[in-house]
């Protein structure tokens, strides 16, 4: 009985069921890779069941005797399959981690580029804003000058009108003097 408990403690149980991932079609590339790898693994395990004499993958315990140290052939096979499954599922993850590092480097370069662009265009925006304010102030000055010009024209026109009235008055007075108002 004690040997059965020792064997149970050393046995790794792997259930072949739902992995907890949904196959709705909206998962990311990593999840799809993991699911594809799992499907390939399941196919590989089915093929191994058909030809059980064929031993592939990581082989453990080759130099030991079959029953020595309390290990059974089935326990070693279960452990071998578990390690093989672990290796097959972690390999895509390792590839994704490499790609993740490259993506992080690319994103960092892009962030640096856009930060530089932001600084450049912020400076340009400030320069344009100052130029616009200067032009508006000049336009305000021009508006004042235009107002002064209009006022001067109005004064000139009113003086010309007064001169014309005075000319008419002088002409009338001269015509009265010439025609003689002396009865």
C-alpha positions as CSV (number, residue, x, y, z in Angstrom):
1,X,0.0,0.0,0.0
2,X,2.9,2.4,0.8
3,X,4.4,1.7,-2.6
4,X,1.2,2.6,-4.3
5,X,1.1,6.0,-2.6
6,X,4.7,6.6,-3.5
7,X,3.9,5.8,-7.1
8,X,0.8,8.1,-7.0
9,X,2.9,11.0,-5.7
10,X,5.4,10.8,-8.6
11,X,2.8,10.4,-11.4
12,X,1.9,13.4,-13.5
13,X,-1.7,13.2,-14.7
14,X,-2.6,15.0,-17.9
15,X,-6.2,15.2,-18.9
16,X,-7.1,15.3,-22.5
17,X,-10.0,17.6,-22.6
18,X,-11.0,21.2,-23.0
19,X,-8.1,23.5,-22.7
20,X,-10.2,26.4,-21.6
21,X,-9.8,28.3,-24.9
22,X,-12.8,29.1,-27.1
23,X,-12.6,28.7,-30.8
24,X,-14.9,31.6,-31.7
25,X,-12.5,32.9,-34.3
26,X,-11.7,36.2,-32.6
27,X,-8.7,35.1,-30.6
28,X,-5.2,36.4,-31.2
29,X,-2.4,34.8,-33.2
30,X,-0.8,33.3,-30.0
31,X,-4.0,31.6,-29.0
32,X,-4.5,30.2,-32.6
33,X,-1.0,28.9,-32.6
34,X,-1.5,27.2,-29.3
35,X,-4.8,25.7,-30.4
36,X,-3.2,24.5,-33.7
37,X,-0.3,23.0,-31.8
38,X,-2.7,21.3,-29.4
39,X,-4.7,19.9,-32.4
40,X,-1.4,18.6,-33.9
41,X,-0.5,17.1,-30.6
42,X,-3.8,15.3,-30.3
43,X,-3.4,13.9,-33.8
44,X,0.1,12.8,-32.9
45,X,-1.1,11.1,-29.8
46,X,-3.8,9.3,-31.7
47,X,-1.2,8.1,-34.2
48,X,1.0,6.9,-31.3
49,X,-2.0,4.9,-29.9
50,X,-2.3,3.2,-33.3
51,X,1.4,2.3,-33.4
52,X,2.4,2.1,-29.7
53,X,5.6,0.3,-30.4
54,X,7.0,3.4,-32.1
55,X,8.8,5.7,-29.5
56,X,9.3,9.3,-30.5
57,X,10.0,12.5,-28.7
58,X,12.0,12.7,-25.4
59,X,12.8,9.3,-24.1
60,X,13.3,8.9,-20.4
61,X,14.7,6.0,-18.3
62,X,16.5,4.2,-21.1
63,X,19.4,3.2,-18.9
64,X,17.3,1.9,-16.0
65,X,15.7,-1.4,-15.5
66,X,12.0,-1.4,-16.1
67,X,10.7,-2.0,-12.5
68,X,13.7,-0.7,-10.6
69,X,13.2,2.4,-8.3
70,X,9.5,1.7,-8.2
71,X,8.6,3.2,-11.6
72,X,6.3,1.4,-13.9
73,X,6.5,1.5,-17.7
74,X,3.1,3.2,-17.9
75,X,4.2,6.0,-15.5
76,X,7.3,6.7,-17.5
77,X,5.2,6.7,-20.7
78,X,2.7,9.2,-19.2
79,X,5.6,11.4,-18.0
80,X,7.2,11.1,-21.4
81,X,4.0,12.1,-23.2
82,X,3.5,15.0,-20.7
83,X,7.0,16.4,-21.3
84,X,6.5,16.0,-25.1
85,X,3.2,17.9,-24.9
86,X,4.8,20.6,-22.8
87,X,7.6,21.0,-25.3
88,X,5.2,21.1,-28.2
89,X,3.0,23.7,-26.6
90,X,5.9,25.9,-25.4
91,X,7.8,26.0,-28.7
92,X,5.2,28.3,-30.4
93,X,5.2,30.5,-27.3
94,X,9.0,30.8,-27.5
95,X,8.7,31.9,-31.1
96,X,6.0,34.4,-30.2
97,X,8.3,35.8,-27.4
98,X,11.0,36.4,-30.0
99,X,8.5,38.2,-32.2
100,X,7.3,40.1,-29.2
101,X,10.8,41.4,-28.5
102,X,11.1,42.6,-32.2
103,X,7.7,44.2,-32.0
104,X,8.6,46.0,-28.8
105,X,11.8,47.3,-30.5
106,X,9.8,48.5,-33.5
107,X,7.2,50.1,-31.3
108,X,9.9,51.9,-29.4
109,X,11.4,53.2,-32.6
110,X,8.0,54.3,-33.8
111,X,7.3,56.1,-30.5
112,X,10.6,57.9,-30.7
113,X,9.9,58.9,-34.3
114,X,6.4,60.3,-33.4
115,X,7.7,62.1,-30.3
116,X,10.3,63.8,-32.5
117,X,7.5,64.7,-35.0
118,X,5.4,66.1,-32.2
119,X,8.2,68.3,-31.0
120,X,8.9,69.6,-34.5
121,X,5.3,70.4,-35.3
122,X,4.7,71.9,-31.9
123,X,7.6,74.4,-32.6
124,X,6.2,75.1,-36.1
125,X,2.7,75.6,-34.7
126,X,4.1,78.2,-32.1
127,X,6.0,80.0,-34.9
128,X,2.9,80.2,-37.1
129,X,0.8,81.3,-34.1
130,X,3.2,84.2,-33.4
131,X,3.3,85.1,-37.1
132,X,-0.5,85.2,-37.2
133,X,-0.7,87.3,-34.0
134,X,1.8,89.7,-35.6
135,X,-0.2,90.0,-38.8
136,X,-3.4,90.5,-36.9
137,X,-1.7,93.3,-34.9
138,X,-0.5,94.9,-38.2
139,X,-4.0,94.5,-39.6
140,X,-5.3,96.3,-36.6
141,X,-2.8,99.1,-37.2
142,X,-3.8,99.1,-40.9
143,X,-7.4,99.3,-39.9
144,X,-6.6,102.4,-37.8
145,X,-4.7,103.9,-40.7
146,X,-7.7,103.2,-43.0
147,X,-10.0,104.8,-40.5
148,X,-7.8,107.9,-40.4
149,X,-7.7,108.0,-44.2
150,X,-11.5,107.9,-44.4
151,X,-11.8,110.6,-41.8
152,X,-9.3,112.8,-43.8
153,X,-11.3,112.2,-47.0
154,X,-14.5,113.2,-45.2
155,X,-12.8,116.4,-43.9
156,X,-11.4,117.1,-47.4
157,X,-14.8,116.5,-49.0
158,X,-16.5,118.8,-46.5
159,X,-13.9,121.5,-47.1
160,X,-14.4,121.1,-50.9
161,X,-18.2,121.4,-50.4
162,X,-17.7,124.6,-48.3
163,X,-15.4,126.0,-51.0
164,X,-18.1,125.3,-53.7
165,X,-20.7,127.0,-51.5
166,X,-18.4,130.0,-51.0
167,X,-17.7,130.1,-54.7
168,X,-21.5,130.2,-55.4
169,X,-22.0,132.9,-52.8
170,X,-19.1,135.0,-54.4
171,X,-20.5,134.5,-57.8
172,X,-24.0,135.6,-56.7
173,X,-22.5,138.7,-55.0
174,X,-20.4,139.5,-58.1
175,X,-23.4,139.1,-60.4
176,X,-25.4,141.4,-58.1
177,X,-22.6,144.0,-58.2
178,X,-22.2,143.8,-61.9
179,X,-25.9,143.9,-62.7
180,X,-26.1,146.8,-60.4
181,X,-28.4,146.8,-57.6
182,X,-28.7,150.4,-57.9
183,X,-32.0,150.4,-59.3
